[in-house]
């Protein structure tokens, strides 16, 4: 008898309708130089942004390392900087250190907020494509609607009734959604050792805009095909009583060559449809990216795939996609 094929663990979808809640930090910037200032301190092209736009960007170090993920919400008087992953307080300190008296920018204090991702959100909780909009008083809350079925509410603001009606994802479901999409988190994937291209965040980086913090490093990586590792997701089924995958654990190719390290892990208990297994993310060295499987410590085999949200790093005239 031919055995039934096992369901793909990466084909999972969050229950619908439902909501995912994450902590975030909101920073207000006002003044005529706001977009010019943020243009020089983050990776996205912001100087030509228009009021109402919501633009995804990266907060990076002078050496091109990733400090945080952020969204810039532009309005007529300035912009909101929503730090959606990473240390929002550290981002605020970094901005404050480089803000000069001549800059026509007022930097507000960091505010803790809640970022909701809504799966099959009701119409009143949806923003126009590519735009953000404030929640009006009629909604019973102060906050923002973001594109992609997302909402931001200050820590003390009551939730609108339409939001309260959506069931919340469990912690395990929220982490599974993150791993499946390959959304990086701090400090496992977002830290001072990793750059945006390695994490599949090329869509948040402009290589054609003017000078900004970390530009030289990122431009060299793109021009000379210098990205040395990439984020991958993995799945494995450890044998009973055998070794388990652990964050920070090293990876090797079947031939024994160094191949990278595990960054995140999640255990999935057995269900009627799916046997018990482990999921996670790993940073894989470019020499091992063609491998379908890698080995963790103890000989545990991890099957690799590209995360849903991963954007391939750019390759400029000085490099080639086939180089290793």
C-alpha positions in Angstrom: 0.0 0.0 0.0 1.4 3.4 -0.9 1.7 5.6 2.2 -0.3 8.8 2.3 2.0 11.9 1.7 2.5 14.0 4.7 0.9 17.5 4.6 3.2 20.4 4.0 3.8 22.2 7.3 4.5 25.4 5.4 1.0 25.3 3.9 -0.6 26.3 7.2 -2.7 29.5 7.3 -3.9 31.4 10.4 -7.5 30.9 11.4 -9.8 33.4 9.7 -11.0 35.8 10.8 -8.3 36.4 13.5 -5.8 38.9 14.7 -2.1 38.9 15.7 -0.9 41.5 18.3 2.8 42.6 18.6 4.5 45.3 20.7 5.9 48.2 18.7 7.2 51.8 19.2 5.9 55.0 17.6 8.1 58.1 17.2 6.7 61.4 16.0 8.8 63.7 13.9 7.6 67.2 12.8 9.1 70.0 10.8 10.1 71.0 7.3 13.2 68.7 7.3 11.5 65.6 8.6 11.6 63.6 5.4 15.1 64.7 4.5 16.3 63.7 7.9 14.6 60.3 7.8 15.8 59.8 4.2 19.4 60.1 5.5 18.9 57.8 8.5 17.0 54.9 7.0 17.2 52.8 3.9 14.1 53.8 2.0 13.8 56.7 -0.5 11.7 59.2 1.5 12.4 62.7 0.2 9.7 62.5 -2.5 7.2 60.7 -0.3 3.7 62.2 -0.3 1.2 62.8 2.6 -0.7 59.6 3.3 1.9 57.2 2.1 3.1 54.3 4.3 6.7 53.3 3.3 8.6 50.2 4.7 12.2 50.9 5.6 15.2 49.6 7.7 17.0 51.4 10.5 20.6 50.5 9.9 24.0 51.2 11.4 26.9 53.0 9.7 28.3 49.6 8.7 25.0 48.5 7.1 23.9 46.2 9.9 20.2 46.0 10.7 19.0 47.7 13.9 15.2 47.6 13.3 12.3 47.4 10.9 10.1 50.4 10.6 7.3 52.0 8.6 7.2 55.7 7.8 3.7 57.2 7.9 3.9 60.6 6.1 1.6 63.5 6.7 1.5 67.2 6.0 3.4 68.2 9.1 6.0 65.5 9.3 5.9 61.8 9.8 5.4 58.9 12.3 8.1 56.4 12.5 6.7 53.0 13.5 9.4 50.6 14.8 7.7 47.3 14.1 10.6 45.0 15.0 13.8 45.8 17.0 14.7 48.1 19.8 12.6 51.3 19.3 14.3 53.0 22.2 17.7 52.5 20.6 16.4 53.8 17.3 15.2 56.9 19.0 18.6 57.4 20.7 20.4 57.0 17.4 18.1 59.6 15.8 18.6 62.0 18.7 22.4 61.8 18.5 22.5 62.9 14.9 19.9 65.6 15.1 21.5 69.0 14.8 20.1 72.4 16.0 20.0 73.6 12.3 17.7 70.7 11.4 14.1 71.8 11.2 12.9 68.6 13.0 11.2 68.1 16.4 11.8 64.6 17.6 9.1 63.3 19.9 9.5 60.7 22.7 9.1 57.0 21.8 5.6 55.7 22.6 4.7 52.1 23.2 2.0 50.9 20.9 0.2 47.7 19.8 0.6 46.6 16.2 -2.2 44.3 15.0 -2.1 42.2 11.8 -5.7 41.3 10.8 -6.6 38.2 8.9 -9.9 38.8 6.9 -10.4 42.2 8.6 -13.9 43.8 8.4 -14.1 46.7 5.9 -14.0 49.5 8.5 -10.6 48.2 9.6 -9.0 48.4 6.2 -6.9 51.2 4.9 -6.5 52.1 1.2 -3.7 50.3 -0.7 -0.3 51.9 0.0 -1.9 54.5 2.3 -2.4 54.9 6.0 -5.2 56.8 7.7 -6.1 57.8 11.3 -8.9 56.2 13.1 -11.6 58.7 13.5 -13.5 59.4 16.8 -16.4 57.5 15.4 -14.3 54.3 15.6 -14.1 54.6 19.3 -10.2 54.7 19.4 -7.2 56.8 18.4 -4.7 55.1 16.2 -3.9 54.3 12.6 -5.0 51.9 9.9 -2.1 50.6 7.7 -2.2 48.9 4.4 -2.1 45.1 4.4 -4.8 44.7 7.1 -2.8 46.2 10.0 -3.7 48.6 12.8 -1.7 50.6 15.4 -3.2 51.5 18.7 -1.5 53.3 21.6 -1.0 51.2 24.7 -3.8 52.9 26.7 -6.3 53.2 23.9 -9.4 50.9 24.0 -9.8 48.5 21.1 -12.7 49.2 18.6 -15.5 46.8 18.8 -14.8 45.4 15.3 -11.2 44.5 16.5 -12.4 43.0 19.7 -14.6 40.7 17.8 -11.6 39.0 16.0 -10.1 36.0 17.9 -6.5 36.4 18.9 -3.8 34.0 17.6 -2.0 32.0 20.3 1.7 32.6 20.9 2.5 29.4 19.0 0.3 30.4 16.0 1.9 33.9 16.0 5.4 32.4 15.9 4.4 29.9 13.2 3.1 32.8 11.1 6.4 34.7 11.6 8.6 31.7 10.7 6.5 30.7 7.7 6.9 34.2 6.2 10.5 34.6 7.3 9.8 37.8 9.2 12.9 38.6 11.2 12.8 39.3 14.9 15.3 40.7 17.5 17.7 39.6 18.7 17.7 36.3 16.8 17.7 37.7 13.3 17.8 41.5 13.8 21.2 42.4 15.4 24.4 44.2 14.7 25.8 41.2 12.8 23.3 40.9 10.0 22.5 43.2 7.1 19.0 43.7 5.4 19.9 41.8 2.2 20.8 38.7 4.2 17.3 38.7 5.7 15.5 39.1 2.4 14.6 42.8 3.0 15.8 44.2 -0.3 12.4 45.7 -1.0 13.0 48.1 1.9 16.3 49.4 0.6 16.8 52.0 -2.1 20.1 51.8 -4.0 19.4 54.8 -6.2 18.8 57.5 -3.6 21.3 60.0 -2.2 23.7 59.5 0.7 22.4 57.8 3.9 23.7 55.9 6.9 25.1 52.5 5.8 24.7 53.2 2.1 28.3 52.5 1.1 28.3 49.1 2.7 24.9 48.1 1.1 25.9 49.5 -2.3 29.1 47.4 -2.3 27.2 44.3 -1.3 24.8 44.8 -4.2 27.5 45.8 -6.8 29.9 43.0 -6.0 27.5 40.2 -5.1 28.9 40.3 -1.6 26.0 38.8 0.4 27.6 35.9 2.2 24.5 34.3 3.8 20.8 34.3 3.4 17.8 33.6 5.6 16.1 30.2 5.1 13.3 28.4 6.9 13.6 24.7 7.8 11.6 21.8 9.1 12.7 18.6 10.7 11.3 15.6 12.6 13.7 14.6 15.4 13.8 10.9 16.3 12.4 9.9 19.7 15.0 10.5 22.4 17.3 12.1 19.8 18.9 15.6 19.6 16.7 18.6 19.2 17.4 21.8 17.1 18.5 24.7 19.2 18.9 28.4 18.5 22.5 29.2 17.8 23.2 25.6 16.7 25.6 25.2 13.9 24.7 23.7 10.5 26.8 21.6 8.1 26.4 20.2 4.6 26.1 16.4 4.1 29.8 16.5 3.2 30.6 18.1 6.6 31.3 21.7 5.5 30.2 24.6 7.6 26.8 25.9 6.3 25.4 28.4 8.8 23.5 28.5 12.1 20.0 28.2 13.4 18.4 31.4 14.6 14.8 30.5 15.6 13.0 27.2 16.6 9.4 26.2 17.2 8.0 22.8 18.2 4.8 21.7 16.6 3.0 19.0 18.6 1.4 16.1 16.6 -2.2 16.6 15.4 -4.6 14.3 13.5 -3.3 15.8 10.3 0.3 16.5 11.0 3.0 14.5 12.9 5.1 16.3 15.5 7.9 18.3 14.0 10.1 21.4 14.5 10.1 24.6 12.4 12.6 27.4 12.3 14.8 29.9 10.6 18.5 29.8 9.9 21.2 31.9 8.3 22.8 29.7 5.6 26.2 30.4 4.0 26.0 31.1 0.3 28.1 28.0 -0.5 25.3 25.9 1.0 22.3 27.6 -0.5 21.8 25.0 -3.2 21.5 22.2 -0.6 18.0 20.9 -0.1 18.9 19.6 3.4 21.5 20.5 6.0 22.6 18.7 9.2 22.4 20.2 12.7 24.3 18.9 15.7 23.9 15.2 16.3 23.2 14.5 12.6 19.7 15.9 12.7 18.5 16.6 9.1 16.8 20.0 8.3 14.9 20.4 5.1 15.3 24.0 3.7 13.0 26.3 1.8 12.8 30.0 1.0 10.5 32.0 3.2 7.4 33.5 1.7 8.4 37.1 2.3 12.1 36.8 1.3 13.2 39.1 -1.5 16.4 38.0 -3.3 19.4 40.3 -2.7 20.2 42.6 -5.7 23.3 41.9 -7.9 24.9 44.9 -9.6 27.3 45.2 -12.6 30.3 44.2 -10.5 28.9 40.7 -9.5 27.1 37.8 -10.9 24.3 35.6 -9.5 26.1 32.5 -10.3 29.3 33.4 -8.3 30.0 31.5 -5.1 
